[in-house]
Amino acid sequence: MRETVVSLLRLLRKQNWFKTFLFYAFRIYPVRKNKIVFCNFSGKRCGDSPRTISDAIREKHPDWDIVWLTHPKYKPAPPIGTRSVNFGEHSIKMIYELATAKVWVDSHTKFAFTRKRRRQFYMETWHGGIGLKKVEGDATDALDKPYLDRVRNNSKMADIFLSNSDWCSKLYRRAFWFNGEFLEYGLPRNDRLVKGESSGKIRKAFNIPTSTKILLYAPTFRADERMDCYSLDTSALQSALRKKTQCDWKILIRLHPVVMQKTPPIEYSDDVLDATSYPDMQDLLVESDCLISDYSSCIFDFAILKRPTFLFATDLADYQKDRDVYFDLHSLPFPLAESNDSLCKKIADFDKENFQQELSKFIHDVGLHETGISTDKAVEQIEVWMES
């Protein structure tokens, strides 16, 4: 009998209708007015804007119950002073925490079976910001219907989207089917970039002398999971950097969460360091002197610092077939290279003054408005919700 009951429960946990039922069943418990549930990129990390907001709330309201949803496969460390619950589509504990929290803060989408109660509030920080690759409703040919249904449900529940630009606000209206309000003060994760705050954490964590410059290589993922696109010639790259700047360089490699468990063709050494597991991307950005990416939105965050940025995209034609892009990469202010030889030449020919002029024009065209106070504004909004 017991085995039958256990088997039945396991079967039920896999059914979306049953998980939706649990959201309603847990309404027998009251909404806790001091509880907030945070999630970053499906529990793979405890970073991005949710982490920035979480840290600010923890400092200002140490008595509030802050819960982080963390994926058991990736095991990210939740911030000190918070508690962690397993993220997952079969996690009943996760459903309970969401069903009884006053506020949710997320950088991605909730599962399609998720249901929000009256007097609960949801702040969507969206991890992408300004981006290259087309997303959600603008990429219906590349995304399956269940995922798009999940996006629609997520936007229906969201009370506020955080935005850092006119470009993003229009995107969320159009491609995310969002009809709610915006907080258009920027993304909390970028406040430290606006202020140029460098804590020295990265140099300490990776034992990098202050006299050595840092290059961050942060590519995005590929839908077909191919790995040859990450074949960066780090030896040639270092030589080009040293020749251009007459300085020593360390290269930090930061892979996308989807690629974390893969084995791209990258050889690590004393000068080429693995930063994929480092929890905070913005720490890496603010400490870096130069960025190389491909189609990642991190290039637009790094643009706030107005430091050299290069695009290394060996598979541009194939990528655009799989996932169309919003911008013509050749027209962006970031020098584009489709091979290692081309990348080294772009570095040798880099004109800082011209780059910054083109970058300023781009920032104006997209209506970027990173204010440096977006965390404060997000916390103020959450405080209003908590008191309602």
N, C-alpha and C positions, 0 to 999 in steps of 0.2 A: 504493500500500500504506500509506504513512504517513498519508495523508488518511483512509483507512478506519479505521485504528487510532485516530486523533484523534476521529473521529466516534463511534466505539464508546465511547471513554472519556467523551465528553460525554453520551452516552445513559445510560451506567451511573451517572454522578454524579447523575442525576435520580431514580434508583430507590432507594427507602428500603431495600429488602432488601440492596442493594449497600453502602449506607452502614453498615448494621448489620454486614454482613460485614467492613467495614474496621475497626470497633471490635474485632472478634475477631482480624483479621489483624495489627493493630498490637500484639497481645499478645506478639509475638516480641520486642518491646522491653520492658525492665524498667520497673516503676513507679519514678519518680524521687522519692526521699524528701524532696527539698527543693523540689519544684515544686507551686505552687498556681495554679489557673486561676480567674479571677474573671470574672463577667459581670453586667451591670446592664441590665435591661429590653431583652433581645435585642440588646445591643450598641449601643443608641442613645445611651447616655450612660455615663460612668464616674463614677457617683455613688452615692447611696443608702447603705444599710448595707454593701454590698460595698466601697465606696470607703473608708469609715471603718475597716473591718477591714484592708483592704489597707495603708492608711497606717500603722496601728499595727504591723502585722507588718513592714513595710519598716523602720520605726524600730528595732524590737527585734531583727529578724533580717535584716540587710542582705545576708547571703550567700544567702538563699533566692531561688529563681527564681520571680518573680511574673509571670504571664502574664494579660493582659487581652484578652478577645474584644470586638472593636469592629466595628461595622457600617460597611462602606465607603461607604455612602450618606450617613451622618450624620457620620462622621469625628470622633468624640469623642477628645479628647486623653487618652491614658493617663497615670497618675501618673508623675512623675519617678522614675527608677530601676527601672521595670518595662518589660516589652516587650509589644508588641501583635501580635495575629494576627487576621485577618479572621474575623468572625462570619458565618455563613450556612449554609443547609441544604445547599449544594453545596461547602462548604469542606473539603477533605481535610486541610488543615493544621490546622484546628480540631479535627477528629476525632483527629488524631495527638496534639495537645496534651492533649486530654481523656483519651485512652487511656493516656497515660504520666504523668499528674499524680497525686500522692498525695491531694490534696484539691481539691474543687470548691466554690466559693462563688457562689451565684446569687440574684438577686432575682425571677426569673421561672421559667418551666419550660424544661426541656431538650426538644429535638426527640424525637419518638416513637421514632426509630431509635437513640437513644442507649443505650449499654450500659455499665454500671459493672463494674469488675473486683473480685474479692476483694482485700482490703487497700487498696482505695480508699475515700474517705469524701466525703460530700456534705452541705454545710450549706446549707439553704434559708432565706433571710432574708425572702422574700416582700415585695414592694414596697407592698402594700396596707395591711397592719395593720388596725386597725378601719376599716371602710368603710361607705358607705351602700348602694351598688348590690350586688345579689346576684351572687355569683360562682360559678364552677365548678359543682360538683354541686348547688348551690342555684339554678342558672340554666340547667338543661338545655334548656329551651324556647328560650332565646336563643342558645345556643352549639351549634356543630356537633359531631357525634360524633368526627371526627378530633382536634379540639382536646381533647375530654374524655378520649379515649384517651391523649393526650399528658400530660394532668394526672395520670392514674392511673399511667402509667409513671414520671413524675417523682417522685411521692410514694413509689412502690415503691423507687426508688433512694435517696431522701433518708434520711440517718441521723438528722438533727436539724433541726427547724424552730425558728427563733427566734420567741418570742412576747412580747408586751408586756401581755397581759391574759388574764383567764379567758375573756372573750368570744372572743378570737382562737384560743386553744387548742381550744375547743369547735368553732369554725368549721373549723379545719384537720382535726380528727378526722372531722367530718361531711361537709363539702363538698369536701375534697381527698383523701379516702380515705387519710388518713395514719395509720399505726399505730406510728410510731416514737416517739422521745423529743423533749422540748422543753427548750430553755433559756429559762426564763421570767424573764429579768432586764430585758426591754425590747428595743428595737431600737437597735443601735449608732448609727444615724443620729441618734437622739434624745438621746443622752447629753449633747450640748452644749446642748440645749434644757432638760434637767433642771437643768444647772448654770448656765444663763443666760449662757453664754459668747458674747460678742460681739467678734469680731476686728476689726471695722471694714472688712472686705473689701468689703462691698457699697457703703458710702458712697464708698470709694476708687474702686471699679470704675465707678460711675455718677456720680461727682463730685457727691455729695449732701452739703450742709453739715450739721453736727451739729445745728444749730437747726431743720432741716426734718424733719418727720415722714414716715414711709414707709408707704404702703398697698400691699399685694401683692394683685393679682388673679390667681388661679390656678384657672381652670375645668378640668373634665375634658373628655373627648371624647364624641362622639355616634356611635352605631353607624351611623346613616344619613348621617353626615358633613355634616349641615346646619350652616351658619355663622351664621344669624340669631340664634341663642341667645347669641352673644357681643356683642350690641349694647349694651354698657355705655356710658352717657352720662358720659364722664369729666369733661366740663366741669361738668355739674350735680353730679357726685359731689365734685369738688374744692370747689365752693362750699359744699356741705353740710358737708364736713369742716372747712373754715375757719370757718364760722359756729359749729359745735359746739365747736371747740377753741381758736379764736383763734390758730391756728398755720398755717404754710405746709406744704404736702404735695406729695410726688412720688408718682406712681403707677407701680409696676413691673408689667409684664404677663408672666406666666409661663404659656405654653401647654403642654398635654399633648404628649408625644412624638408621638402619633398625629396631632396637629393642626399639628405643626411645619412641614410642607411645604404647608399650606393658606393661604388668605388670608381670615381672619375680618375682619369690619367694624370694625377698630380703627384709629384714627388716632393715630400717634405724634407726639410733640412734645417740647419741652424739659422739660415736666412729666409726660409720659406716655412711659415708657421701656420698650424691649423687653428683657426679661430671660429670654426663652425659651432662649437658647443658653448662659446661665450654667450651669456644670456642676453646682453643688451647691444643691439645693433647701433644705437645712437652713440654709445660710448666709443665704438669702433670708428664711426664717422667723424666725430668731433676731434679725435686724436690723429686722424689720418691726414697726410699731406697731399695725397693723390688717390683717386679712385678709378678702378677699371671695372666695368660691368658689361652687360650685353643688353638685355631688355628689362632689367629690374627697375622698379620705381625708386630705388634708393638713389639713383642719379639725381632725381628732382629734390630729394631731401638734402643731398650733399651740395646742391646748387645754392642753398642758403649761405654756405660758407664761401662760395665763389672761388673754390680751389680747383686745380686742374682735374678734369674728368675725361676719360677716354672710353669709347665703346669698342669692345672686342667681340665681333659677331661673325664667326666663320661659317655660320649656317643661315645667313639672313634670308636667302631665297626660300629655303625649306621652311623656316620658321613662319614666314609671312603666308605660306600656303596653309599651314596648320592653324595659325592664329593671327589674324590681321592686326595691324597696329594703327594707333591714332595719329601718329606723327611720321612724316617722312624722315627716317633716321639721318639721311644725308643733309637735311635742312636744319637739324638741331645744332646748338652751339658746341656740342661735344664731338671732337674728332672721332671719326669712324674708321676702324680697321677690320678687314675681313681675313687677315692672315697675320702671323707673328712678324714677318718681315715688314709688313705695312704698319703694324703697331709701333715697332721700333722707329720707323721713319717719322710717324706722326709725333712721337715724343721728341725726336731730334728737331723737328720743324715747329714745335709748339710756340705760339705767340701769345703770351699771357694777356697783353693789353687788348688784342683783338678778341680773344676768348671772352674776357669780362664784358666787353661792349656787346657782343652777341648774346651773352647770357642775360644781361640786364634787359635787353629787348624781349627775350623770351619770357622772362619773369613778368614783364609788363603785359605781354600779350595774353598770358593765361590768367591774369588777375590774381597773382599770388599775394596772399596777405597773412603771412606768418607774423604774429604780433609779439610772441614771447610770453604772453599771459594766458594762453589757451588752457593750461592746467588749472589756473585759478578760476577761470570762467566755468570749466567743467565741474570743479568741486563746488562752486557756488550753486550750480544747477542741481547737483545731487543733494546738497543741503536743503534746497527748497523742496525737492521731492520727499526727502526723509521726514520733513516736518509736516507734510500734507496728510 
